[in-house]
């Protein structure tokens, strides 16, 4: 199973990346990281990540899962037409779609949450976006609706990753 992890160039939540990568590594899940522009990505707490690709270099057909990491910088991706097209293609191909925190906004902006249950950080900006795009906000840490899994933020990352891996057909348990 190949996962494409989407990061904003600046302002992702470091813990969301760290937890995701550690669990994918422990589960022998292959992944690549993509972003909007060439160069390093920098997290809110200073984490530096070298992405493998930019959005123009990826195709939804090469991945089983598309995971959008959150953080204030993810809001800058809400209007990225190439990313929104990639998300729509991923949905059309039946890929698993996942979003954390403000990264859920990318899924909403792509129009794939219309009529779907979802969660996100409970800020007015994110909640307004979910409501305006037809998503059904659920105030829970993690929400799964069909092949879409959403998470409110870093405090729920372990539960989120368990649900995501379950959708991928991989059992993973915390100790």
PyMOL commands that set and color helices and strands:
alter all, ss='L'
color gray80, all
select helices_A, chain A and resi 14-26+55-57+60-62+72-77+81-92+101-109+124-132+154-167
alter helices_A, ss='H'
color red, helices_A
select strands_A, chain A and resi 2-6+10-12+30-35+40-43+48-50+53-54+65-68+96-100+117-118+136-137+142-145+148-151
alter strands_A, ss='S'
color yellow, strands_A
deselect
rebuild
show_as cartoon
